[in-house]
Amino acid sequence: MPEILIVEDNLLNLTVEADLLKSFGYEPKKAKNGFGALEILNKMKIDLVLLDMELPKMHGLELLQRMRHNPETRNIKVVAVTGHSDPESREKFLEAGCCAVLAKPINFGDFVSQVEKFLTTVES
């Protein structure tokens, strides 16, 4: 089973995303900030990161930059899950190294299918 890491500081959003993924058989790892995410990324192989961009202590873009500069994490697929989904923000996140941007609030019906699409590109 692919390993998914959710990085989200809002407990409600974190719980909703994790519960949706669990209902489809995934066991996502969870981090409430960038430092927690780096700790998990250093301990285990992660296939996909669902990254909130507005995080305390370390912005999502900083975490993404650190991941892209580390040979062990540079190729992990990262999807921005953000309320900042205007065209300029989307472009900024994609240029920084995200493979996609999912807008908040998430669409429950599409969330898992979108995640599975990204995992398919990881596995192939």
Backbone atoms as SQL, in Angstrom:
CREATE TABLE atoms (id INTEGER PRIMARY KEY, chain TEXT, resi INTEGER, resn TEXT, atom TEXT, x REAL, y REAL, z REAL);
INSERT INTO atoms VALUES
  (1, 'A', 1, 'MET', 'N', 0.852, -1.183, 0.000),
  (2, 'A', 1, 'MET', 'CA', 0.000, 0.000, 0.000),
  (3, 'A', 1, 'MET', 'C', 0.896, 1.243, 0.000),
  (4, 'A', 2, 'PRO', 'N', 0.621, 2.202, -0.849),
  (5, 'A', 2, 'PRO', 'CA', 1.412, 3.437, -0.875),
  (6, 'A', 2, 'PRO', 'C', 1.316, 4.196, 0.449),
  (7, 'A', 3, 'GLU', 'N', 2.388, 4.877, 0.781),
  (8, 'A', 3, 'GLU', 'CA', 2.445, 5.662, 2.013),
  (9, 'A', 3, 'GLU', 'C', 2.142, 7.128, 1.699),
  (10, 'A', 4, 'ILE', 'N', 1.166, 7.664, 2.403),
  (11, 'A', 4, 'ILE', 'CA', 0.729, 9.048, 2.220),
  (12, 'A', 4, 'ILE', 'C', 0.991, 9.817, 3.507),
  (13, 'A', 5, 'LEU', 'N', 1.501, 11.025, 3.364),
  (14, 'A', 5, 'LEU', 'CA', 1.709, 11.922, 4.499),
  (15, 'A', 5, 'LEU', 'C', 0.832, 13.151, 4.305),
  (16, 'A', 6, 'ILE', 'N', -0.002, 13.440, 5.294),
  (17, 'A', 6, 'ILE', 'CA', -0.814, 14.651, 5.302),
  (18, 'A', 6, 'ILE', 'C', -0.127, 15.645, 6.223),
  (19, 'A', 7, 'VAL', 'N', 0.163, 16.841, 5.711),
  (20, 'A', 7, 'VAL', 'CA', 0.770, 17.897, 6.523),
  (21, 'A', 7, 'VAL', 'C', -0.257, 19.017, 6.604),
  (22, 'A', 8, 'GLU', 'N', -0.865, 19.155, 7.771),
  (23, 'A', 8, 'GLU', 'CA', -1.991, 20.076, 7.946),
  (24, 'A', 8, 'GLU', 'C', -2.056, 20.511, 9.397),
  (25, 'A', 9, 'ASP', 'N', -2.110, 21.831, 9.642),
  (26, 'A', 9, 'ASP', 'CA', -2.158, 22.325, 11.015),
  (27, 'A', 9, 'ASP', 'C', -3.575, 22.438, 11.571),
  (28, 'A', 10, 'ASN', 'N', -4.578, 22.469, 10.713),
  (29, 'A', 10, 'ASN', 'CA', -5.962, 22.564, 11.161),
  (30, 'A', 10, 'ASN', 'C', -6.463, 21.159, 11.489),
  (31, 'A', 11, 'LEU', 'N', -6.780, 20.921, 12.754),
  (32, 'A', 11, 'LEU', 'CA', -7.146, 19.586, 13.216),
  (33, 'A', 11, 'LEU', 'C', -8.364, 19.038, 12.482),
  (34, 'A', 12, 'LEU', 'N', -9.350, 19.877, 12.214),
  (35, 'A', 12, 'LEU', 'CA', -10.543, 19.409, 11.498),
  (36, 'A', 12, 'LEU', 'C', -10.178, 18.965, 10.080),
  (37, 'A', 13, 'ASN', 'N', -9.416, 19.779, 9.358),
  (38, 'A', 13, 'ASN', 'CA', -9.006, 19.407, 8.005),
  (39, 'A', 13, 'ASN', 'C', -8.158, 18.134, 8.015),
  (40, 'A', 14, 'LEU', 'N', -7.246, 18.044, 8.968),
  (41, 'A', 14, 'LEU', 'CA', -6.390, 16.868, 9.088),
  (42, 'A', 14, 'LEU', 'C', -7.233, 15.612, 9.311),
  (43, 'A', 15, 'THR', 'N', -8.197, 15.704, 10.207),
  (44, 'A', 15, 'THR', 'CA', -9.055, 14.565, 10.521),
  (45, 'A', 15, 'THR', 'C', -9.908, 14.166, 9.326),
  (46, 'A', 16, 'VAL', 'N', -10.488, 15.146, 8.641),
  (47, 'A', 16, 'VAL', 'CA', -11.346, 14.857, 7.481),
  (48, 'A', 16, 'VAL', 'C', -10.532, 14.171, 6.384),
  (49, 'A', 17, 'GLU', 'N', -9.377, 14.725, 6.046),
  (50, 'A', 17, 'GLU', 'CA', -8.548, 14.132, 4.999),
  (51, 'A', 17, 'GLU', 'C', -8.110, 12.718, 5.380),
  (52, 'A', 18, 'ALA', 'N', -7.661, 12.542, 6.613),
  (53, 'A', 18, 'ALA', 'CA', -7.208, 11.219, 7.064),
  (54, 'A', 18, 'ALA', 'C', -8.361, 10.222, 7.060),
  (55, 'A', 19, 'ASP', 'N', -9.528, 10.629, 7.553),
  (56, 'A', 19, 'ASP', 'CA', -10.673, 9.718, 7.591),
  (57, 'A', 19, 'ASP', 'C', -11.136, 9.327, 6.194),
  (58, 'A', 20, 'LEU', 'N', -11.129, 10.272, 5.260),
  (59, 'A', 20, 'LEU', 'CA', -11.493, 9.945, 3.876),
  (60, 'A', 20, 'LEU', 'C', -10.539, 8.907, 3.301),
  (61, 'A', 21, 'LEU', 'N', -9.240, 9.115, 3.506),
  (62, 'A', 21, 'LEU', 'CA', -8.265, 8.169, 2.991),
  (63, 'A', 21, 'LEU', 'C', -8.392, 6.805, 3.680),
  (64, 'A', 22, 'LYS', 'N', -8.636, 6.808, 4.981),
  (65, 'A', 22, 'LYS', 'CA', -8.799, 5.549, 5.718),
  (66, 'A', 22, 'LYS', 'C', -10.004, 4.774, 5.205),
  (67, 'A', 23, 'SER', 'N', -11.070, 5.476, 4.833),
  (68, 'A', 23, 'SER', 'CA', -12.273, 4.795, 4.343),
  (69, 'A', 23, 'SER', 'C', -12.015, 4.064, 3.030),
  (70, 'A', 24, 'PHE', 'N', -10.918, 4.381, 2.356),
  (71, 'A', 24, 'PHE', 'CA', -10.541, 3.698, 1.125),
  (72, 'A', 24, 'PHE', 'C', -9.337, 2.777, 1.325),
  (73, 'A', 25, 'GLY', 'N', -9.026, 2.492, 2.586),
  (74, 'A', 25, 'GLY', 'CA', -7.993, 1.509, 2.884),
  (75, 'A', 25, 'GLY', 'C', -6.593, 2.049, 3.101),
  (76, 'A', 26, 'TYR', 'N', -6.399, 3.343, 3.013),
  (77, 'A', 26, 'TYR', 'CA', -5.077, 3.927, 3.237),
  (78, 'A', 26, 'TYR', 'C', -4.872, 4.170, 4.728),
  (79, 'A', 27, 'GLU', 'N', -3.630, 4.198, 5.138),
  (80, 'A', 27, 'GLU', 'CA', -3.262, 4.521, 6.523),
  (81, 'A', 27, 'GLU', 'C', -2.315, 5.713, 6.494),
  (82, 'A', 28, 'PRO', 'N', -2.858, 6.909, 6.282),
  (83, 'A', 28, 'PRO', 'CA', -1.973, 8.074, 6.125),
  (84, 'A', 28, 'PRO', 'C', -1.244, 8.427, 7.415),
  (85, 'A', 29, 'LYS', 'N', -0.019, 8.905, 7.222),
  (86, 'A', 29, 'LYS', 'CA', 0.739, 9.478, 8.322),
  (87, 'A', 29, 'LYS', 'C', 0.323, 10.932, 8.427),
  (88, 'A', 30, 'LYS', 'N', 0.479, 11.530, 9.602),
  (89, 'A', 30, 'LYS', 'CA', 0.015, 12.896, 9.812),
  (90, 'A', 30, 'LYS', 'C', 1.092, 13.732, 10.502),
  (91, 'A', 31, 'ALA', 'N', 1.201, 14.983, 10.048),
  (92, 'A', 31, 'ALA', 'CA', 2.089, 15.949, 10.689),
  (93, 'A', 31, 'ALA', 'C', 1.346, 17.274, 10.750),
  (94, 'A', 32, 'LYS', 'N', 1.528, 18.003, 11.855),
  (95, 'A', 32, 'LYS', 'CA', 0.835, 19.281, 12.042),
  (96, 'A', 32, 'LYS', 'C', 1.667, 20.475, 11.604),
  (97, 'A', 33, 'ASN', 'N', 2.937, 20.233, 11.240),
  (98, 'A', 33, 'ASN', 'CA', 3.788, 21.330, 10.762),
  (99, 'A', 33, 'ASN', 'C', 4.948, 20.758, 9.949),
  (100, 'A', 34, 'GLY', 'N', 5.734, 21.649, 9.374),
  (101, 'A', 34, 'GLY', 'CA', 6.827, 21.224, 8.520),
  (102, 'A', 34, 'GLY', 'C', 7.900, 20.433, 9.240),
  (103, 'A', 35, 'PHE', 'N', 8.174, 20.793, 10.485),
  (104, 'A', 35, 'PHE', 'CA', 9.198, 20.075, 11.236),
  (105, 'A', 35, 'PHE', 'C', 8.767, 18.636, 11.508),
  (106, 'A', 36, 'GLY', 'N', 7.495, 18.473, 11.855),
  (107, 'A', 36, 'GLY', 'CA', 6.963, 17.125, 12.044),
  (108, 'A', 36, 'GLY', 'C', 7.002, 16.323, 10.757),
  (109, 'A', 37, 'ALA', 'N', 6.721, 16.991, 9.643),
  (110, 'A', 37, 'ALA', 'CA', 6.775, 16.324, 8.341),
  (111, 'A', 37, 'ALA', 'C', 8.191, 15.864, 8.024),
  (112, 'A', 38, 'LEU', 'N', 9.180, 16.722, 8.260),
  (113, 'A', 38, 'LEU', 'CA', 10.572, 16.353, 7.987),
  (114, 'A', 38, 'LEU', 'C', 10.994, 15.155, 8.834),
  (115, 'A', 39, 'GLU', 'N', 10.532, 15.114, 10.066),
  (116, 'A', 39, 'GLU', 'CA', 10.858, 13.990, 10.944),
  (117, 'A', 39, 'GLU', 'C', 10.335, 12.678, 10.357),
  (118, 'A', 40, 'ILE', 'N', 9.082, 12.697, 9.887),
  (119, 'A', 40, 'ILE', 'CA', 8.492, 11.496, 9.281),
  (120, 'A', 40, 'ILE', 'C', 9.215, 11.145, 7.984),
  (121, 'A', 41, 'LEU', 'N', 9.484, 12.158, 7.159),
  (122, 'A', 41, 'LEU', 'CA', 10.162, 11.920, 5.874),
  (123, 'A', 41, 'LEU', 'C', 11.558, 11.336, 6.058),
  (124, 'A', 42, 'ASN', 'N', 12.221, 11.666, 7.167),
  (125, 'A', 42, 'ASN', 'CA', 13.554, 11.137, 7.442),
  (126, 'A', 42, 'ASN', 'C', 13.519, 9.717, 7.978),
  (127, 'A', 43, 'LYS', 'N', 12.353, 9.281, 8.478),
  (128, 'A', 43, 'LYS', 'CA', 12.248, 7.961, 9.088),
  (129, 'A', 43, 'LYS', 'C', 11.690, 6.899, 8.155),
  (130, 'A', 44, 'MET', 'N', 10.881, 7.289, 7.173),
  (131, 'A', 44, 'MET', 'CA', 10.221, 6.278, 6.356),
  (132, 'A', 44, 'MET', 'C', 10.044, 6.735, 4.921),
  (133, 'A', 45, 'LYS', 'N', 9.782, 5.786, 4.054),
  (134, 'A', 45, 'LYS', 'CA', 9.557, 6.079, 2.643),
  (135, 'A', 45, 'LYS', 'C', 8.102, 6.528, 2.468),
  (136, 'A', 46, 'ILE', 'N', 7.939, 7.725, 1.950),
  (137, 'A', 46, 'ILE', 'CA', 6.618, 8.287, 1.677),
  (138, 'A', 46, 'ILE', 'C', 6.476, 8.408, 0.164),
  (139, 'A', 47, 'ASP', 'N', 5.300, 8.061, -0.348),
  (140, 'A', 47, 'ASP', 'CA', 5.045, 8.123, -1.790),
  (141, 'A', 47, 'ASP', 'C', 4.368, 9.415, -2.225),
  (142, 'A', 48, 'LEU', 'N', 3.560, 9.994, -1.336),
  (143, 'A', 48, 'LEU', 'CA', 2.799, 11.192, -1.680),
  (144, 'A', 48, 'LEU', 'C', 2.608, 12.055, -0.441),
  (145, 'A', 49, 'VAL', 'N', 2.841, 13.364, -0.594),
  (146, 'A', 49, 'VAL', 'CA', 2.615, 14.318, 0.493),
  (147, 'A', 49, 'VAL', 'C', 1.470, 15.233, 0.090),
  (148, 'A', 50, 'LEU', 'N', 0.466, 15.330, 0.948),
  (149, 'A', 50, 'LEU', 'CA', -0.623, 16.285, 0.795),
  (150, 'A', 50, 'LEU', 'C', -0.294, 17.442, 1.720),
  (151, 'A', 51, 'LEU', 'N', 0.085, 18.566, 1.140),
  (152, 'A', 51, 'LEU', 'CA', 0.717, 19.646, 1.888),
  (153, 'A', 51, 'LEU', 'C', -0.131, 20.907, 1.948),
  (154, 'A', 52, 'ASP', 'N', -0.553, 21.261, 3.159),
  (155, 'A', 52, 'ASP', 'CA', -1.152, 22.570, 3.398),
  (156, 'A', 52, 'ASP', 'C', -0.030, 23.593, 3.248),
  (157, 'A', 53, 'MET', 'N', -0.307, 24.688, 2.582),
  (158, 'A', 53, 'MET', 'CA', 0.763, 25.655, 2.340),
  (159, 'A', 53, 'MET', 'C', 0.897, 26.690, 3.462),
  (160, 'A', 54, 'GLU', 'N', -0.146, 26.918, 4.224),
  (161, 'A', 54, 'GLU', 'CA', -0.099, 27.886, 5.329),
  (162, 'A', 54, 'GLU', 'C', 0.087, 27.136, 6.642),
  (163, 'A', 55, 'LEU', 'N', 1.342, 26.902, 6.977),
  (164, 'A', 55, 'LEU', 'CA', 1.670, 26.161, 8.189),
  (165, 'A', 55, 'LEU', 'C', 2.388, 27.061, 9.195),
  (166, 'A', 56, 'PRO', 'N', 2.237, 26.770, 10.488),
  (167, 'A', 56, 'PRO', 'CA', 2.992, 27.526, 11.482),
  (168, 'A', 56, 'PRO', 'C', 4.455, 27.084, 11.498),
  (169, 'A', 57, 'LYS', 'N', 5.324, 27.965, 11.889),
  (170, 'A', 57, 'LYS', 'CA', 6.759, 27.704, 12.083),
  (171, 'A', 57, 'LYS', 'C', 7.529, 27.527, 10.791),
  (172, 'A', 58, 'MET', 'N', 6.959, 26.823, 9.808),
  (173, 'A', 58, 'MET', 'CA', 7.634, 26.609, 8.529),
  (174, 'A', 58, 'MET', 'C', 6.562, 26.580, 7.442),
  (175, 'A', 59, 'HIS', 'N', 6.588, 27.554, 6.547),
  (176, 'A', 59, 'HIS', 'CA', 5.611, 27.630, 5.459),
  (177, 'A', 59, 'HIS', 'C', 5.734, 26.395, 4.573),
  (178, 'A', 60, 'GLY', 'N', 4.653, 26.023, 3.929),
  (179, 'A', 60, 'GLY', 'CA', 4.656, 24.878, 3.033),
  (180, 'A', 60, 'GLY', 'C', 5.694, 24.987, 1.934),
  (181, 'A', 61, 'LEU', 'N', 5.902, 26.198, 1.422),
  (182, 'A', 61, 'LEU', 'CA', 6.918, 26.383, 0.379),
  (183, 'A', 61, 'LEU', 'C', 8.324, 26.104, 0.901),
  (184, 'A', 62, 'GLU', 'N', 8.588, 26.452, 2.166),
  (185, 'A', 62, 'GLU', 'CA', 9.903, 26.155, 2.746),
  (186, 'A', 62, 'GLU', 'C', 10.086, 24.647, 2.900),
  (187, 'A', 63, 'LEU', 'N', 9.049, 23.964, 3.371),
  (188, 'A', 63, 'LEU', 'CA', 9.131, 22.508, 3.481),
  (189, 'A', 63, 'LEU', 'C', 9.372, 21.898, 2.107),
  (190, 'A', 64, 'LEU', 'N', 8.648, 22.364, 1.115),
  (191, 'A', 64, 'LEU', 'CA', 8.818, 21.857, -0.240),
  (192, 'A', 64, 'LEU', 'C', 10.248, 22.082, -0.746),
  (193, 'A', 65, 'GLN', 'N', 10.782, 23.268, -0.480),
  (194, 'A', 65, 'GLN', 'CA', 12.156, 23.576, -0.892),
  (195, 'A', 65, 'GLN', 'C', 13.149, 22.629, -0.205),
  (196, 'A', 66, 'ARG', 'N', 12.960, 22.400, 1.082),
  (197, 'A', 66, 'ARG', 'CA', 13.854, 21.477, 1.803),
  (198, 'A', 66, 'ARG', 'C', 13.762, 20.065, 1.229),
  (199, 'A', 67, 'MET', 'N', 12.539, 19.647, 0.895),
  (200, 'A', 67, 'MET', 'CA', 12.362, 18.318, 0.305),
  (201, 'A', 67, 'MET', 'C', 13.074, 18.225, -1.042),
  (202, 'A', 68, 'ARG', 'N', 12.967, 19.255, -1.861),
  (203, 'A', 68, 'ARG', 'CA', 13.551, 19.232, -3.203),
  (204, 'A', 68, 'ARG', 'C', 15.081, 19.303, -3.170),
  (205, 'A', 69, 'HIS', 'N', 15.652, 19.821, -2.089),
  (206, 'A', 69, 'HIS', 'CA', 17.108, 19.887, -1.971),
  (207, 'A', 69, 'HIS', 'C', 17.712, 18.648, -1.309),
  (208, 'A', 70, 'ASN', 'N', 16.875, 17.750, -0.817),
  (209, 'A', 70, 'ASN', 'CA', 17.345, 16.532, -0.162),
  (210, 'A', 70, 'ASN', 'C', 17.244, 15.373, -1.162),
  (211, 'A', 71, 'PRO', 'N', 18.356, 14.709, -1.475),
  (212, 'A', 71, 'PRO', 'CA', 18.315, 13.604, -2.441),
  (213, 'A', 71, 'PRO', 'C', 17.337, 12.492, -2.059),
  (214, 'A', 72, 'GLU', 'N', 17.085, 12.312, -0.761),
  (215, 'A', 72, 'GLU', 'CA', 16.186, 11.254, -0.304),
  (216, 'A', 72, 'GLU', 'C', 14.715, 11.596, -0.509),
  (217, 'A', 73, 'THR', 'N', 14.376, 12.878, -0.604),
  (218, 'A', 73, 'THR', 'CA', 12.968, 13.283, -0.690),
  (219, 'A', 73, 'THR', 'C', 12.639, 14.083, -1.953),
  (220, 'A', 74, 'ARG', 'N', 13.620, 14.367, -2.769),
  (221, 'A', 74, 'ARG', 'CA', 13.399, 15.277, -3.903),
  (222, 'A', 74, 'ARG', 'C', 12.389, 14.766, -4.915),
  (223, 'A', 75, 'ASN', 'N', 12.207, 13.453, -5.027),
  (224, 'A', 75, 'ASN', 'CA', 11.306, 12.912, -6.036),
  (225, 'A', 75, 'ASN', 'C', 9.927, 12.527, -5.519),
  (226, 'A', 76, 'ILE', 'N', 9.654, 12.817, -4.262),
  (227, 'A', 76, 'ILE', 'CA', 8.332, 12.513, -3.702),
  (228, 'A', 76, 'ILE', 'C', 7.308, 13.460, -4.322),
  (229, 'A', 77, 'LYS', 'N', 6.181, 12.891, -4.752),
  (230, 'A', 77, 'LYS', 'CA', 5.086, 13.706, -5.283),
  (231, 'A', 77, 'LYS', 'C', 4.492, 14.525, -4.140),
  (232, 'A', 78, 'VAL', 'N', 4.295, 15.824, -4.403),
  (233, 'A', 78, 'VAL', 'CA', 3.700, 16.725, -3.413),
  (234, 'A', 78, 'VAL', 'C', 2.512, 17.421, -4.057),
  (235, 'A', 79, 'VAL', 'N', 1.368, 17.343, -3.382),
  (236, 'A', 79, 'VAL', 'CA', 0.162, 18.021, -3.825),
  (237, 'A', 79, 'VAL', 'C', -0.158, 19.106, -2.806),
  (238, 'A', 80, 'ALA', 'N', -0.243, 20.344, -3.270),
  (239, 'A', 80, 'ALA', 'CA', -0.650, 21.440, -2.391),
  (240, 'A', 80, 'ALA', 'C', -2.154, 21.322, -2.151),
  (241, 'A', 81, 'VAL', 'N', -2.547, 21.330, -0.892),
  (242, 'A', 81, 'VAL', 'CA', -3.960, 21.344, -0.516),
  (243, 'A', 81, 'VAL', 'C', -4.152, 22.663, 0.213),
  (244, 'A', 82, 'THR', 'N', -4.786, 23.630, -0.466),
  (245, 'A', 82, 'THR', 'CA', -4.723, 24.999, 0.022),
  (246, 'A', 82, 'THR', 'C', -5.968, 25.810, -0.288),
  (247, 'A', 83, 'GLY', 'N', -6.191, 26.809, 0.526),
  (248, 'A', 83, 'GLY', 'CA', -7.240, 27.786, 0.251),
  (249, 'A', 83, 'GLY', 'C', -6.785, 28.831, -0.746),
  (250, 'A', 84, 'HIS', 'N', -5.490, 28.848, -1.021),
  (251, 'A', 84, 'HIS', 'CA', -4.916, 29.795, -1.978),
  (252, 'A', 84, 'HIS', 'C', -4.841, 29.124, -3.350),
  (253, 'A', 85, 'SER', 'N', -5.988, 29.067, -4.020),
  (254, 'A', 85, 'SER', 'CA', -6.023, 28.362, -5.291),
  (255, 'A', 85, 'SER', 'C', -6.279, 29.310, -6.465),
  (256, 'A', 86, 'ASP', 'N', -6.026, 30.602, -6.255),
  (257, 'A', 86, 'ASP', 'CA', -6.123, 31.559, -7.348),
  (258, 'A', 86, 'ASP', 'C', -5.024, 31.237, -8.362),
  (259, 'A', 87, 'PRO', 'N', -5.165, 31.690, -9.609),
  (260, 'A', 87, 'PRO', 'CA', -4.188, 31.328, -10.647),
  (261, 'A', 87, 'PRO', 'C', -2.738, 31.664, -10.296),
  (262, 'A', 88, 'GLU', 'N', -2.483, 32.798, -9.663),
  (263, 'A', 88, 'GLU', 'CA', -1.113, 33.175, -9.318),
  (264, 'A', 88, 'GLU', 'C', -0.523, 32.231, -8.273),
  (265, 'A', 89, 'SER', 'N', -1.313, 31.910, -7.256),
  (266, 'A', 89, 'SER', 'CA', -0.838, 30.991, -6.217),
  (267, 'A', 89, 'SER', 'C', -0.622, 29.599, -6.783),
  (268, 'A', 90, 'ARG', 'N', -1.560, 29.124, -7.589),
  (269, 'A', 90, 'ARG', 'CA', -1.415, 27.806, -8.215),
  (270, 'A', 90, 'ARG', 'C', -0.099, 27.730, -8.990),
  (271, 'A', 91, 'GLU', 'N', 0.162, 28.752, -9.785),
  (272, 'A', 91, 'GLU', 'CA', 1.375, 28.777, -10.597),
  (273, 'A', 91, 'GLU', 'C', 2.619, 28.766, -9.710),
  (274, 'A', 92, 'LYS', 'N', 2.573, 29.549, -8.621),
  (275, 'A', 92, 'LYS', 'CA', 3.710, 29.601, -7.693),
  (276, 'A', 92, 'LYS', 'C', 3.975, 28.219, -7.082),
  (277, 'A', 93, 'PHE', 'N', 2.920, 27.518, -6.671),
  (278, 'A', 93, 'PHE', 'CA', 3.089, 26.205, -6.053),
  (279, 'A', 93, 'PHE', 'C', 3.592, 25.174, -7.065),
  (280, 'A', 94, 'LEU', 'N', 3.089, 25.235, -8.280),
  (281, 'A', 94, 'LEU', 'CA', 3.536, 24.310, -9.320),
  (282, 'A', 94, 'LEU', 'C', 4.995, 24.572, -9.695),
  (283, 'A', 95, 'GLU', 'N', 5.356, 25.840, -9.822),
  (284, 'A', 95, 'GLU', 'CA', 6.747, 26.179, -10.145),
  (285, 'A', 95, 'GLU', 'C', 7.703, 25.762, -9.027),
  (286, 'A', 96, 'ALA', 'N', 7.216, 25.773, -7.797),
  (287, 'A', 96, 'ALA', 'CA', 8.051, 25.396, -6.653),
  (288, 'A', 96, 'ALA', 'C', 8.273, 23.882, -6.572),
  (289, 'A', 97, 'GLY', 'N', 7.449, 23.108, -7.295),
  (290, 'A', 97, 'GLY', 'CA', 7.670, 21.670, -7.304),
  (291, 'A', 97, 'GLY', 'C', 6.479, 20.809, -6.945),
  (292, 'A', 98, 'CYS', 'N', 5.314, 21.410, -6.731),
  (293, 'A', 98, 'CYS', 'CA', 4.118, 20.605, -6.505),
  (294, 'A', 98, 'CYS', 'C', 3.667, 20.004, -7.837),
  (295, 'A', 99, 'CYS', 'N', 3.099, 18.802, -7.789),
  (296, 'A', 99, 'CYS', 'CA', 2.607, 18.186, -9.016),
  (297, 'A', 99, 'CYS', 'C', 1.177, 18.595, -9.298),
  (298, 'A', 100, 'ALA', 'N', 0.503, 19.155, -8.290),
  (299, 'A', 100, 'ALA', 'CA', -0.878, 19.608, -8.465),
  (300, 'A', 100, 'ALA', 'C', -1.275, 20.467, -7.276),
  (301, 'A', 101, 'VAL', 'N', -2.414, 21.137, -7.442),
  (302, 'A', 101, 'VAL', 'CA', -2.976, 21.961, -6.376),
  (303, 'A', 101, 'VAL', 'C', -4.441, 21.567, -6.215),
  (304, 'A', 102, 'LEU', 'N', -4.818, 21.174, -5.004),
  (305, 'A', 102, 'LEU', 'CA', -6.208, 20.885, -4.681),
  (306, 'A', 102, 'LEU', 'C', -6.728, 22.022, -3.803),
  (307, 'A', 103, 'ALA', 'N', -7.868, 22.562, -4.188),
  (308, 'A', 103, 'ALA', 'CA', -8.433, 23.699, -3.467),
  (309, 'A', 103, 'ALA', 'C', -9.176, 23.249, -2.217),
  (310, 'A', 104, 'LYS', 'N', -9.059, 24.065, -1.173),
  (311, 'A', 104, 'LYS', 'CA', -9.875, 23.901, 0.031),
  (312, 'A', 104, 'LYS', 'C', -11.063, 24.839, -0.107),
  (313, 'A', 105, 'PRO', 'N', -12.205, 24.489, 0.411),
  (314, 'A', 105, 'PRO', 'CA', -12.480, 23.203, 1.050),
  (315, 'A', 105, 'PRO', 'C', -12.455, 22.086, 0.013),
  (316, 'A', 106, 'ILE', 'N', -11.972, 20.925, 0.451),
  (317, 'A', 106, 'ILE', 'CA', -11.841, 19.812, -0.483),
  (318, 'A', 106, 'ILE', 'C', -13.219, 19.307, -0.892),
  (319, 'A', 107, 'ASN', 'N', -13.283, 18.778, -2.089),
  (320, 'A', 107, 'ASN', 'CA', -14.497, 18.149, -2.595),
  (321, 'A', 107, 'ASN', 'C', -14.433, 16.682, -2.174),
  (322, 'A', 108, 'PHE', 'N', -15.291, 16.285, -1.231),
  (323, 'A', 108, 'PHE', 'CA', -15.236, 14.926, -0.692),
  (324, 'A', 108, 'PHE', 'C', -15.344, 13.877, -1.790),
  (325, 'A', 109, 'GLY', 'N', -16.211, 14.101, -2.762),
  (326, 'A', 109, 'GLY', 'CA', -16.426, 13.125, -3.819),
  (327, 'A', 109, 'GLY', 'C', -15.215, 12.920, -4.705),
  (328, 'A', 110, 'ASP', 'N', -14.412, 13.950, -4.876),
  (329, 'A', 110, 'ASP', 'CA', -13.266, 13.860, -5.783),
  (330, 'A', 110, 'ASP', 'C', -11.935, 13.639, -5.079),
  (331, 'A', 111, 'PHE', 'N', -11.866, 13.895, -3.788),
  (332, 'A', 111, 'PHE', 'CA', -10.590, 13.909, -3.076),
  (333, 'A', 111, 'PHE', 'C', -9.809, 12.610, -3.244),
  (334, 'A', 112, 'VAL', 'N', -10.426, 11.482, -2.903),
  (335, 'A', 112, 'VAL', 'CA', -9.695, 10.212, -2.946),
  (336, 'A', 112, 'VAL', 'C', -9.356, 9.834, -4.380),
  (337, 'A', 113, 'SER', 'N', -10.257, 10.072, -5.328),
  (338, 'A', 113, 'SER', 'CA', -9.939, 9.730, -6.719),
  (339, 'A', 113, 'SER', 'C', -8.780, 10.578, -7.235),
  (340, 'A', 114, 'GLN', 'N', -8.713, 11.829, -6.814),
  (341, 'A', 114, 'GLN', 'CA', -7.590, 12.671, -7.210),
  (342, 'A', 114, 'GLN', 'C', -6.298, 12.172, -6.585),
  (343, 'A', 115, 'VAL', 'N', -6.341, 11.806, -5.315),
  (344, 'A', 115, 'VAL', 'CA', -5.157, 11.267, -4.641),
  (345, 'A', 115, 'VAL', 'C', -4.706, 9.986, -5.339),
  (346, 'A', 116, 'GLU', 'N', -5.649, 9.116, -5.669),
  (347, 'A', 116, 'GLU', 'CA', -5.292, 7.862, -6.339),
  (348, 'A', 116, 'GLU', 'C', -4.675, 8.121, -7.707),
  (349, 'A', 117, 'LYS', 'N', -5.120, 9.158, -8.381),
  (350, 'A', 117, 'LYS', 'CA', -4.519, 9.516, -9.670),
  (351, 'A', 117, 'LYS', 'C', -3.047, 9.867, -9.483),
  (352, 'A', 118, 'PHE', 'N', -2.735, 10.621, -8.443),
  (353, 'A', 118, 'PHE', 'CA', -1.342, 10.987, -8.178),
  (354, 'A', 118, 'PHE', 'C', -0.524, 9.768, -7.766),
  (355, 'A', 119, 'LEU', 'N', -1.131, 8.846, -7.022),
  (356, 'A', 119, 'LEU', 'CA', -0.427, 7.638, -6.611),
  (357, 'A', 119, 'LEU', 'C', -0.151, 6.750, -7.828),
  (358, 'A', 120, 'THR', 'N', -1.046, 6.732, -8.788),
  (359, 'A', 120, 'THR', 'CA', -0.847, 5.938, -10.000),
  (360, 'A', 120, 'THR', 'C', 0.394, 6.425, -10.739),
  (361, 'A', 121, 'THR', 'N', 0.589, 7.740, -10.777),
  (362, 'A', 121, 'THR', 'CA', 1.766, 8.263, -11.450),
  (363, 'A', 121, 'THR', 'C', 3.032, 7.965, -10.643),
  (364, 'A', 122, 'VAL', 'N', 2.894, 7.766, -9.341),
  (365, 'A', 122, 'VAL', 'CA', 4.032, 7.404, -8.500),
  (366, 'A', 122, 'VAL', 'C', 4.447, 5.966, -8.794),
  (367, 'A', 123, 'GLU', 'N', 3.465, 5.076, -8.919),
  (368, 'A', 123, 'GLU', 'CA', 3.731, 3.653, -9.062),
  (369, 'A', 123, 'GLU', 'C', 4.197, 3.271, -10.454),
  (370, 'A', 124, 'SER', 'N', 3.904, 4.098, -11.467),
  (371, 'A', 124, 'SER', 'CA', 4.274, 3.715, -12.834),
  (372, 'A', 124, 'SER', 'C', 5.663, 4.145, -13.202);
